[in-house]
Amino acid sequence: MQAPGHDRPRCVYVDFVNTGPAVSKTLRAQLQRTSEVRRTGDLLVTELALADGACVGAHAVHIATGRTIAIASKATIVATGGLTRLYARNSASLNMGGDGYALALAAGAELVDMEFVQYFPIGHLAPRLVGMDPIMWDPFRYKLGGKLVNAEQREFLGEEGRYATARDHATRAILEEVAQGRGSPHGGVWLSFQHCSETELRAAFGPIIDRLKANGIDLTRQAIEVAPIAHYHMGGIRVDANMRTAVPHLFAAGEAVGGANGANRLSGNAITEALVFGRRAGERAAALAARTPMPPAVGAAPARAAKRDINPAAEIVRLQALMNEHVGPLRTQAGLEHALRHIAALAEPCAALRSPRGAFDAEWVDVHDLASMRLVAECIARAALARIESRGAHQRADFPATSPSWERHQRIRLGERGLSIES
C-alpha cells in the first residue's frame, strides 16, 4: 500500500490496525523459546551505572516491593521508545515520557534533533472511541480515500481523491482551518467515509466495522472529527552506524535513536526502523559482551531526598498542557520562552528524588516521571527556540520559511552548568 509522502507502494500491514501487536506477539513468542534470555519485569530504571566513563549496568527500583536493584552489564541497550507522552494529546503508552533520553543524557550521551516532534494529523477526536487506536484512520484513508473536509464540507488539502499529503503539511493545514474558524465543534476537522457503502467498508475492514458500531460510530451515516496528535519523535540519542552512543558500552535502538529520519519521518517507517536498529544494536552489543569481562558488582545508587513536596500527577498534567500549547506543532519565540520559564520552575522540586516509601508507591513513580519529562521537555523547547526557521515537523509561526543555513543537526549535552546545544 502507498502511504503519504512515498513515491510507490511499500507499506505492509497486518489487518490494517494490528501490525504492531502482531510483530510484538511474534517477538515475545521467540523470546519465550530462547532459554538463554532472562526476562525481568516491574523494574523502573532510575539511572545508568558508570565506571571510568563506561556504562556497566543500571540502577532500578522494583515497583512491587520498593527495593532498589543494581544490575551489572557488559553492554547496555536503551530501547525505551519516544517521548510523546509529554503532550496532552498523544498516541503514546504511559511509559513513553522520554525516560531513555533522560537516562542517556545524564550518563554523558548526546541527544540530537530534539526539536522534531511529529504529529499524526488525523488522530481521533470525536465521538468518544473506546478500546481502539486513535491513529487507526490512516489505513482507512489509504484504502477507501476518506475525505478530509472543514466545517464548510470543503476538502482543503487539494488531494483530489488521492491520500498523498505528508504528515507535517497535513498537520499545518488542519491547524490553519481551525484557526480560520472552519474547524469542527471539538477543534479539529471532519473525516468522512459517507461516500462508501457498508458493503465496501466491510469488504475492506471486516469486523473492525462492528467494533466501530459498538462505539456508536456508523461511517456510512456520520463523519468523525480528527485533529493532530503527538505521535513520534525524530530526535533522540545520537549514535553511530553501529548504534553506539558517546558512552562506551552503551547502545541505543528504535525510537530512542535520533537523527535517522531528518525533520519528518515518512509514514510506515517506525516498525522497520525498530527491527533494523534493534538487530544491529543487539548484534554489536553481543559481540562486545563476548569479549568483555563482567564488571564488578554495581554499587548502590546514591541516596536522594526530595527538596520540597509537590503534587507530581498534577504537575505532569500541567506540563503536558504547556507542551501541547507552546511546544507543539506550531511554535513562536514567545510561546517557547513561556514554556521554558515553566520548565525552569520545576527544576528545583525535580532536582532530587527520594526513595520509594514501599511497595507500589505510585506517587514516587510520578515524581520520577516528572523529573525525566521536565529534562526532556527542556531539551525540546531549547532546540526549538534555537532553530529560527520552519523545517519538517518543526514549524515556527514567526519564522515560516526554511533557511539553507539551518540545514544541520543540533546536538545537546548535559553538564555541570545544565544543557548545552551545538550545531
C-alpha positions as CSV (number, residue, x, y, z in Angstrom):
1,M,0.0,0.0,0.0
2,Q,1.3,3.5,-0.8
3,A,1.4,5.8,2.2
4,P,1.6,9.7,2.2
5,G,4.9,11.0,1.0
6,H,6.0,7.8,-0.6
7,D,6.6,7.6,-4.4
8,R,5.5,3.9,-4.6
9,P,3.6,1.2,-2.6
10,R,5.9,-0.1,0.1
11,C,3.9,-0.4,3.3
12,V,2.7,-3.8,4.6
13,Y,0.0,-4.2,7.3
14,V,-1.5,-7.0,9.4
15,D,-5.3,-6.5,9.3
16,F,-4.5,-2.8,8.9
17,V,-4.8,-2.0,12.6
18,N,-2.9,-4.9,14.1
19,T,0.6,-4.6,12.6
20,G,2.3,-3.6,15.9
21,P,0.6,-6.1,18.1
22,A,1.4,-8.9,15.5
23,V,5.1,-8.0,15.5
24,S,5.2,-7.8,19.3
25,K,3.4,-11.2,19.7
26,T,5.9,-12.8,17.3
27,L,8.9,-11.4,19.1
28,R,7.5,-12.4,22.5
29,A,6.9,-15.9,21.3
30,Q,10.5,-16.1,20.1
31,L,11.8,-14.9,23.4
32,Q,9.9,-17.5,25.3
33,R,11.5,-20.2,23.2
34,T,15.0,-18.9,24.0
35,S,16.1,-20.2,27.4
36,E,19.3,-18.1,27.4
37,V,17.4,-14.9,27.6
38,R,16.5,-13.9,31.2
39,R,13.5,-11.6,31.5
40,T,12.5,-9.5,34.4
41,G,9.7,-7.1,35.0
42,D,8.3,-4.4,37.3
43,L,11.6,-2.6,37.3
44,L,11.9,1.2,36.8
45,V,15.4,2.2,35.9
46,T,16.4,5.3,37.7
47,E,19.9,5.8,36.2
48,L,22.7,4.1,34.3
49,A,25.7,2.9,36.3
50,L,29.1,4.2,35.2
51,A,32.7,3.1,35.9
52,D,35.6,5.0,34.4
53,G,33.2,6.7,32.0
54,A,31.8,3.5,30.6
55,C,28.3,2.1,31.2
56,V,28.4,-1.0,33.5
57,G,24.7,-1.5,34.1
58,A,21.9,0.3,35.7
59,H,20.2,1.2,39.0
60,A,16.5,0.4,39.3
61,V,13.6,0.2,41.7
62,H,11.4,-2.9,41.9
63,I,8.0,-1.4,41.9
64,A,6.2,-4.3,43.5
65,T,8.4,-4.1,46.7
66,G,10.1,-0.7,46.6
67,R,13.5,-2.3,46.8
68,T,16.5,-0.8,44.9
69,I,18.2,-3.1,42.4
70,A,21.7,-2.9,41.0
71,I,22.2,-4.6,37.5
72,A,25.7,-5.3,36.2
73,S,26.1,-5.5,32.5
74,K,28.8,-5.8,29.9
75,A,26.8,-3.9,27.4
76,T,23.5,-2.0,27.7
77,I,21.0,-1.0,25.1
78,V,18.5,1.8,25.6
79,A,15.3,0.8,23.7
80,T,12.7,2.8,25.6
81,G,10.8,4.4,22.7
82,G,10.0,8.0,22.4
83,L,8.6,11.0,24.4
84,T,5.1,11.8,23.1
85,R,3.5,11.3,26.5
86,L,5.0,14.8,27.1
87,Y,2.0,16.1,25.2
88,A,-1.6,16.4,26.4
89,R,-2.9,14.9,23.2
90,N,-0.8,11.9,22.3
91,S,-0.9,8.3,20.9
92,A,1.7,7.0,23.4
93,S,1.6,4.5,26.1
94,L,2.1,5.7,29.7
95,N,5.8,4.7,29.6
96,M,6.7,7.0,26.7
97,G,7.7,10.1,28.6
98,G,11.3,10.2,27.4
99,D,12.9,8.2,30.2
100,G,15.6,6.7,27.8
101,Y,16.6,10.1,26.6
102,A,17.0,11.4,30.2
103,L,19.0,8.3,31.3
104,A,21.4,8.6,28.3
105,L,21.8,12.3,28.7
106,A,22.6,12.0,32.4
107,A,25.2,9.3,31.6
108,G,27.0,11.5,29.2
109,A,25.5,10.6,25.8
110,E,24.4,13.3,23.3
111,L,20.9,13.9,22.1
112,V,20.2,15.1,18.5
113,D,17.3,16.7,16.6
114,M,15.2,17.1,19.8
115,E,13.0,19.8,18.2
116,F,11.4,17.5,15.6
117,V,8.3,16.0,17.2
118,Q,6.0,14.5,14.7
119,Y,2.2,15.0,14.9
120,F,-0.1,12.4,13.3
121,P,-2.6,14.7,11.5
122,I,-5.8,12.7,11.7
123,G,-5.8,11.4,15.3
124,H,-9.3,10.6,16.5
125,L,-11.0,13.4,18.3
126,A,-14.8,12.7,18.5
127,P,-17.1,11.0,19.1
128,R,-15.6,9.0,22.0
129,L,-13.6,6.0,20.9
130,V,-13.0,3.2,23.5
131,G,-10.6,0.3,23.1
132,M,-9.3,1.4,19.6
133,D,-6.2,3.2,18.5
134,P,-6.7,6.9,18.0
135,I,-4.4,6.8,14.9
136,M,-6.3,3.9,13.2
137,W,-7.7,6.1,10.4
138,D,-4.6,6.1,8.2
139,P,-5.3,2.7,6.6
140,F,-8.9,3.7,6.1
141,R,-7.9,6.7,4.1
142,Y,-5.3,4.7,2.2
143,K,-7.8,2.1,1.1
144,L,-11.0,4.0,0.7
145,G,-10.0,7.6,0.1
146,G,-11.6,9.1,3.2
147,K,-12.4,12.8,2.6
148,L,-10.9,15.4,4.9
149,V,-13.2,18.4,5.0
150,N,-13.7,21.5,7.0
151,A,-16.9,22.9,8.6
152,E,-18.0,24.1,5.1
153,Q,-17.7,20.5,3.9
154,R,-14.9,21.5,1.6
155,E,-11.8,19.4,1.0
156,F,-8.9,21.7,1.8
157,L,-5.7,19.6,1.1
158,G,-6.1,19.5,-2.7
159,E,-5.6,15.8,-2.8
160,E,-8.2,15.1,-5.4
161,G,-9.2,11.7,-4.1
162,R,-5.6,10.5,-3.5
163,Y,-4.2,10.5,0.0
164,A,-0.8,11.8,-0.6
165,T,-0.1,14.8,1.7
166,A,2.9,14.3,4.1
167,R,2.1,14.5,7.8
168,D,3.8,17.8,8.5
169,H,1.8,19.5,5.7
170,A,-1.5,17.9,6.6
171,T,-1.0,18.9,10.3
172,R,-0.3,22.5,9.4
173,A,-3.3,22.6,7.0
174,I,-5.7,21.3,9.7
175,L,-4.4,23.8,12.2
176,E,-4.9,26.6,9.7
177,E,-8.6,25.6,9.1
178,V,-9.3,25.6,12.8
179,A,-7.5,28.9,13.3
180,Q,-9.7,30.4,10.5
181,G,-12.9,29.3,12.2
182,R,-13.5,26.5,9.7
183,G,-12.9,23.6,12.2
184,S,-15.3,21.0,13.7
185,P,-17.1,21.5,17.0
186,H,-14.3,19.9,19.1
187,G,-11.4,21.8,17.4
188,G,-10.5,19.6,14.5
189,V,-11.8,18.8,11.1
190,W,-14.1,16.2,9.6
191,L,-13.1,12.8,8.1
192,S,-15.9,11.4,6.0
193,F,-16.4,7.9,4.5
194,Q,-20.1,8.6,3.7
195,H,-19.3,8.1,0.0
196,C,-18.6,4.4,0.8
197,S,-21.4,1.8,1.2
198,E,-21.4,-0.6,4.2
199,T,-20.6,-3.4,1.7
200,E,-17.4,-1.5,0.7
201,L,-16.5,-0.8,4.3
202,R,-16.9,-4.4,5.3
203,A,-15.0,-5.7,2.3
204,A,-12.1,-3.5,3.3
205,F,-12.1,-3.8,7.1
206,G,-14.4,-6.7,8.1
207,P,-15.0,-6.9,11.9
208,I,-13.5,-3.5,12.6
209,I,-16.7,-2.0,11.3
210,D,-18.6,-3.9,14.1
211,R,-16.1,-2.6,16.7
212,L,-16.8,1.0,15.5
213,K,-20.5,0.4,15.7
214,A,-20.1,-0.8,19.3
215,N,-18.6,2.7,19.9
216,G,-21.7,4.3,18.3
217,I,-19.9,5.1,15.0
218,D,-21.6,4.3,11.7
219,L,-19.2,5.5,9.0
220,T,-22.0,5.3,6.4
221,R,-24.1,7.9,8.2
222,Q,-21.7,10.2,10.0
223,A,-18.3,11.8,9.6
224,I,-15.9,11.7,12.6
225,E,-13.7,14.5,14.0
226,V,-10.0,14.3,13.7
227,A,-7.1,16.5,14.8
228,P,-3.3,16.4,15.0
229,I,-2.0,14.2,17.9
230,A,1.7,13.8,19.1
231,H,2.8,10.5,17.7
232,Y,6.5,10.1,17.0
233,H,9.9,11.7,17.7
234,M,12.5,12.1,15.0
235,G,15.1,13.1,17.6
236,G,16.8,11.1,20.3
237,I,20.1,9.6,21.4
238,R,23.0,10.3,18.9
239,V,24.6,7.0,17.8
240,D,27.0,5.9,15.1
241,A,26.2,3.3,12.4
242,N,26.8,0.5,14.9
243,M,24.2,2.0,17.3
244,R,27.0,3.0,19.8
245,T,26.4,6.2,21.9
246,A,29.2,8.5,23.1
247,V,29.3,6.5,26.3
248,P,31.4,3.3,26.0
249,H,29.3,0.1,26.2
250,L,26.1,2.0,25.8
251,F,23.9,1.4,22.7
252,A,20.5,2.6,21.6
253,A,17.8,1.3,19.2
254,G,14.4,2.1,17.8
255,E,12.7,5.4,18.5
256,A,15.2,6.1,21.3
257,V,17.7,6.8,18.4
258,G,17.7,10.3,16.9
259,G,18.8,11.6,13.5
260,A,17.7,8.8,11.2
261,N,14.6,10.5,9.8
262,G,15.7,14.1,9.4
263,A,13.0,16.6,10.1
264,N,10.0,14.5,9.1
265,R,9.6,10.7,9.2
266,L,7.7,9.1,6.4
267,S,4.6,7.1,7.4
268,G,5.3,3.3,7.7
269,N,9.0,3.5,8.8
270,A,8.8,3.1,12.5
271,I,8.5,-0.7,12.9
272,T,11.1,-1.2,10.1
273,E,13.4,1.2,12.0
274,A,12.9,-0.6,15.3
275,L,13.6,-4.0,13.7
276,V,16.7,-2.9,11.8
277,F,18.2,-0.8,14.6
278,G,17.3,-3.4,17.2
279,R,19.1,-6.2,15.3
280,R,22.2,-4.1,14.7
281,A,22.4,-2.9,18.3
282,G,21.8,-6.4,19.6
283,E,24.5,-7.9,17.4
284,R,27.1,-5.2,18.3
285,A,26.3,-5.4,22.0
286,A,26.5,-9.2,22.0
287,A,29.9,-9.1,20.2
288,L,31.2,-6.6,22.7
289,A,29.9,-8.6,25.6
290,A,31.6,-11.8,24.3
291,R,35.0,-10.2,24.6
292,T,34.4,-8.1,27.8
293,P,34.7,-9.4,31.4
294,M,31.7,-8.9,33.7
295,P,32.2,-5.6,35.6
296,P,32.4,-5.7,39.4
297,A,29.1,-5.6,41.3
298,V,27.4,-2.3,40.7
299,G,27.3,-0.2,43.9
300,A,24.2,1.2,45.4
301,A,22.6,4.2,43.9
302,P,23.4,7.5,45.8
303,A,21.0,8.4,48.5
304,R,18.4,11.1,47.5
305,A,16.0,13.3,49.2
306,A,13.3,15.5,47.7
307,K,13.8,19.2,48.3
308,R,10.1,20.0,48.7
309,D,6.8,18.3,48.3
310,I,4.8,18.7,45.1
311,N,1.8,17.1,43.5
312,P,3.6,15.2,40.7
313,A,0.5,13.9,38.9
314,A,-0.9,17.4,38.7
315,E,2.4,18.8,37.6
316,I,2.6,16.2,34.8
317,V,-0.8,17.3,33.5
318,R,0.2,20.9,33.6
319,L,3.4,20.2,31.8
320,Q,1.6,18.2,29.1
321,A,-0.8,21.0,28.5
322,L,2.0,23.5,28.3
323,M,3.9,21.4,25.8
324,N,0.8,20.9,23.7
325,E,0.1,24.7,23.6
326,H,3.5,26.2,23.2
327,V,5.9,23.4,22.0
328,G,3.5,21.5,19.8
329,P,3.1,21.6,16.0
330,L,3.2,25.4,15.7
331,R,5.7,27.4,17.8
332,T,6.7,31.0,18.4
333,Q,9.6,32.6,20.4
334,A,7.2,34.0,23.0
335,G,5.5,30.6,23.5
336,L,8.8,28.7,23.7
337,E,10.2,31.2,26.2
338,H,7.0,30.9,28.3
339,A,7.3,27.1,28.3
340,L,11.0,27.3,29.3
341,R,10.1,29.6,32.3
342,H,7.6,27.0,33.5
343,I,10.1,24.1,32.9
344,A,12.8,26.0,34.8
345,A,10.4,26.5,37.8
346,L,10.2,22.7,38.0
347,A,13.9,22.2,38.2
348,E,14.3,22.6,42.0
349,P,11.5,20.2,43.1
350,C,12.7,17.7,40.5
351,A,16.4,18.0,41.4
352,A,16.5,15.2,43.9
353,L,14.3,12.1,44.1
354,R,13.6,10.4,47.4
355,S,13.4,6.6,47.8
356,P,10.1,4.8,47.4
357,R,8.1,4.5,50.7
358,G,7.4,0.9,49.9
359,A,5.6,-1.4,47.5
360,F,3.6,0.2,44.6
361,D,4.5,3.8,45.6
362,A,2.6,5.5,42.7
363,E,3.5,9.0,43.9
364,W,7.2,8.1,43.7
365,V,6.7,6.8,40.2
366,D,5.0,10.1,39.2
367,V,7.9,12.2,40.8
368,H,10.4,10.1,38.8
369,D,8.4,10.5,35.6
370,L,8.0,14.3,36.1
371,A,11.8,14.7,36.6
372,S,12.6,12.9,33.4
373,M,9.8,14.6,31.5
374,R,10.9,18.0,32.7
375,L,14.5,17.5,31.5
376,V,13.4,16.1,28.1
377,A,10.9,18.9,27.7
378,E,13.6,21.5,28.2
379,C,15.7,19.8,25.5
380,I,12.8,20.1,23.0
381,A,12.0,23.7,23.9
382,R,15.6,24.9,23.8
383,A,16.3,23.2,20.5
384,A,13.1,24.6,19.0
385,L,13.9,28.1,20.2
386,A,17.4,27.9,18.8
387,R,16.2,26.8,15.3
388,I,14.9,30.0,13.8
389,E,13.3,28.5,10.7
390,S,10.5,26.0,9.8
391,R,11.5,22.6,8.7
392,G,9.5,19.4,8.6
393,A,7.8,18.8,12.0
394,H,9.4,21.9,13.4
395,Q,7.1,24.8,12.4
396,R,7.8,28.4,13.7
397,A,4.9,30.8,13.1
398,D,7.4,33.7,13.5
399,F,9.9,32.1,11.0
400,P,7.7,30.3,8.5
401,A,10.5,29.9,5.8
402,T,13.1,27.1,5.6
403,S,16.6,28.5,5.8
404,P,19.5,26.8,4.0
405,S,21.8,28.0,6.8
406,W,19.9,25.7,9.2
407,E,20.4,22.5,7.2
408,R,22.2,21.0,10.1
409,H,21.6,18.9,13.3
410,Q,21.6,20.3,16.8
411,R,23.3,18.2,19.5
412,I,22.6,18.5,23.2
413,R,24.7,17.6,26.2
414,L,24.2,17.8,29.9
415,G,27.0,19.2,32.0
416,E,27.5,20.8,35.4
417,R,26.0,24.0,34.2
418,G,23.0,22.4,32.6
419,L,22.1,21.8,29.0
420,S,24.3,23.0,26.1
421,I,23.4,23.0,22.4
422,E,25.9,22.7,19.5
423,S,25.1,22.5,15.8
